[in-house]
Amino acid sequence: MSEFTVEQVLARMNTLGRAVPVLDEILSILHDNLPPVLVELGLPAIRTWDYAGVEVKNWPAVLVGDAIRVEVVGTGFKDVHALAAICAYAAPQITRRQFQDALDTAQVMRGLLTMPTVMGPRYTEDGALLWSYMLQDGLSPVPQNFPHFRGWQAEFHIEQYPMQTDLWPVPEEPEP
């Protein structure tokens, strides 16, 4: 017999952060806002929007990746995301022009993701808190020894504080 009910586990999980909605929100912001800016600047159109690590067939791509650290806050824990928004081209080699375009695109992504309404707090359409705040950490090239793609990444950190997030399915109240 289980020690905990599904409802208890989900209720606990809803006091913790969740990464998938964060990554989806970043992709959505970029997908909806980046193309017209790229056109205005004469930069190549993005052909794939997805998570870092998935198979990409059409380049250039905007990919998002994340590493999550957990820190103690009072009597709870917060998730601190090290998020990368990457403008990527196929490995193993890219041209000088692709390198420049990837850097310019990463800087445009930085501009979009530092808009005040994005920096936070940020909520879902249902009113759940996605993140308390998001701050920029810098820009860096994808490491040259990375075998999957090349390009540039805009780097951010996002904090999800311990509270009722409702980013997981909300447990239903048992019937009386």
C-alpha positions as CSV (number, residue, x, y, z in Angstrom):
1,M,0.0,0.0,0.0
2,S,1.2,3.4,-0.9
3,E,2.3,5.7,1.9
4,F,0.9,8.8,0.1
5,T,-2.1,9.4,-2.1
6,V,-1.7,10.9,-5.6
7,E,-3.5,14.0,-4.3
8,Q,-0.9,14.4,-1.5
9,V,2.0,14.1,-3.9
10,L,0.5,16.5,-6.4
11,A,-0.4,19.0,-3.6
12,R,3.3,18.8,-2.5
13,M,4.6,19.2,-6.0
14,N,2.4,22.3,-6.4
15,T,4.5,24.0,-3.7
16,L,7.6,23.5,-5.8
17,G,8.7,24.8,-9.2
18,R,8.2,23.1,-12.6
19,A,10.5,23.6,-15.6
20,V,8.4,22.5,-18.6
21,P,5.9,25.5,-18.4
22,V,8.9,27.8,-18.0
23,L,10.6,26.5,-21.1
24,D,7.3,26.6,-23.1
25,E,6.7,30.2,-22.0
26,I,10.1,31.3,-23.1
27,L,9.7,29.5,-26.5
28,S,6.2,31.1,-26.9
29,I,7.6,34.6,-26.2
30,L,10.4,34.2,-28.7
31,H,8.2,32.5,-31.3
32,D,5.6,35.3,-31.1
33,N,8.0,38.3,-31.0
34,L,11.3,37.4,-32.5
35,P,10.4,37.0,-36.3
36,P,9.4,40.6,-37.1
37,V,12.5,41.9,-35.4
38,L,14.7,39.5,-37.3
39,V,13.0,40.7,-40.6
40,E,13.6,44.3,-39.7
41,L,17.3,43.7,-39.0
42,G,17.8,41.5,-42.1
43,L,18.7,38.4,-40.0
44,P,17.8,34.9,-41.1
45,A,14.4,33.5,-40.3
46,I,14.3,30.8,-37.6
47,R,13.1,27.5,-39.0
48,T,12.9,25.4,-35.7
49,W,11.7,26.3,-32.2
50,D,12.3,23.6,-29.6
51,Y,14.2,22.3,-26.6
52,A,17.9,21.9,-26.6
53,G,18.6,18.2,-27.0
54,V,15.8,17.4,-29.5
55,E,16.6,16.4,-33.1
56,V,16.7,19.4,-35.3
57,K,16.3,19.1,-39.1
58,N,15.9,22.7,-40.1
59,W,18.4,25.4,-39.3
60,P,18.8,28.0,-37.9
61,A,17.0,27.0,-34.7
62,V,16.0,28.7,-31.5
63,L,16.5,26.2,-28.7
64,V,16.0,26.6,-25.0
65,G,17.8,24.6,-22.3
66,D,17.8,24.7,-18.6
67,A,19.8,23.5,-15.5
68,I,18.0,23.8,-12.2
69,R,19.6,24.3,-8.8
70,V,17.6,24.1,-5.6
71,E,18.2,26.5,-2.7
72,V,16.7,26.7,0.8
73,V,14.4,29.6,1.4
74,G,13.0,29.8,4.9
75,T,11.3,26.5,5.5
76,G,11.0,25.6,1.9
77,F,13.0,25.4,-1.3
78,K,13.2,27.5,-4.5
79,D,14.2,26.4,-7.9
80,V,16.9,28.6,-9.6
81,H,17.0,28.0,-13.3
82,A,20.1,28.6,-15.5
83,L,18.3,29.1,-18.7
84,A,19.9,29.4,-22.2
85,A,18.0,30.7,-25.2
86,I,20.2,29.5,-28.1
87,C,20.4,30.6,-31.8
88,A,21.9,27.4,-33.3
89,Y,23.2,26.2,-36.6
90,A,24.2,22.6,-37.6
91,A,27.5,21.3,-36.3
92,P,30.3,20.6,-36.9
93,Q,31.2,23.9,-38.6
94,I,29.4,27.2,-39.2
95,T,30.4,30.1,-41.4
96,R,31.6,33.5,-40.1
97,R,28.3,35.0,-41.3
98,Q,26.3,32.3,-39.4
99,F,28.4,33.0,-36.3
100,Q,27.6,36.7,-36.6
101,D,23.9,36.1,-37.2
102,A,23.7,33.8,-34.3
103,L,25.3,36.4,-32.0
104,D,23.0,39.1,-33.3
105,T,20.0,36.9,-32.9
106,A,21.0,36.0,-29.3
107,Q,21.3,39.7,-28.5
108,V,17.8,40.3,-29.9
109,M,16.5,37.4,-27.8
110,R,18.2,39.1,-24.8
111,G,16.3,42.3,-25.6
112,L,13.0,40.5,-25.8
113,L,13.5,38.5,-22.6
114,T,14.5,41.6,-20.7
115,M,11.2,43.4,-21.4
116,P,9.7,44.3,-18.0
117,T,6.6,42.1,-18.4
118,V,8.8,39.1,-19.1
119,M,11.3,39.7,-16.3
120,G,8.5,39.1,-13.9
121,P,6.7,38.2,-12.0
122,R,5.3,36.1,-14.9
123,Y,2.0,34.2,-14.7
124,T,0.2,31.6,-16.9
125,E,-3.1,32.4,-18.5
126,D,-4.7,30.7,-15.6
127,G,-3.0,32.9,-13.1
128,A,-0.4,30.4,-11.8
129,L,3.0,32.0,-11.0
130,L,5.6,30.8,-13.6
131,W,8.5,32.7,-12.1
132,S,9.1,35.4,-9.6
133,Y,11.8,37.1,-11.7
134,M,14.2,36.5,-14.6
135,L,17.5,38.3,-14.9
136,Q,20.1,38.2,-17.7
137,D,23.4,36.6,-17.0
138,G,25.2,37.2,-20.3
139,L,25.9,35.9,-23.7
140,S,28.3,33.1,-24.7
141,P,29.1,31.0,-27.8
142,V,28.0,27.4,-27.8
143,P,31.3,25.6,-26.8
144,Q,33.3,24.6,-29.8
145,N,33.6,21.0,-28.7
146,F,29.8,20.7,-28.4
147,P,29.0,18.1,-31.1
148,H,25.3,18.8,-31.8
149,F,25.2,22.5,-32.9
150,R,27.0,25.8,-33.0
151,G,25.9,29.3,-32.3
152,W,25.3,31.8,-29.5
153,Q,23.2,31.7,-26.3
154,A,21.6,34.4,-24.2
155,E,21.8,33.3,-20.6
156,F,19.4,34.0,-17.8
157,H,18.5,32.9,-14.3
158,I,14.9,32.5,-13.2
159,E,13.7,32.0,-9.7
160,Q,10.6,30.0,-8.7
161,Y,9.9,30.5,-5.0
162,P,8.2,28.0,-2.8
163,M,4.5,28.7,-2.8
164,Q,1.3,27.4,-4.2
165,T,2.2,27.3,-7.9
166,D,-0.5,25.1,-9.5
167,L,1.9,24.3,-12.3
168,W,1.0,20.6,-11.8
169,P,-2.6,19.3,-12.1
170,V,-4.5,20.5,-9.1
171,P,-5.8,17.6,-7.0
172,E,-9.5,17.4,-6.8
173,E,-11.3,17.6,-3.5
174,P,-12.6,14.2,-2.4
175,E,-16.3,13.9,-2.4
176,P,-17.9,14.0,1.1
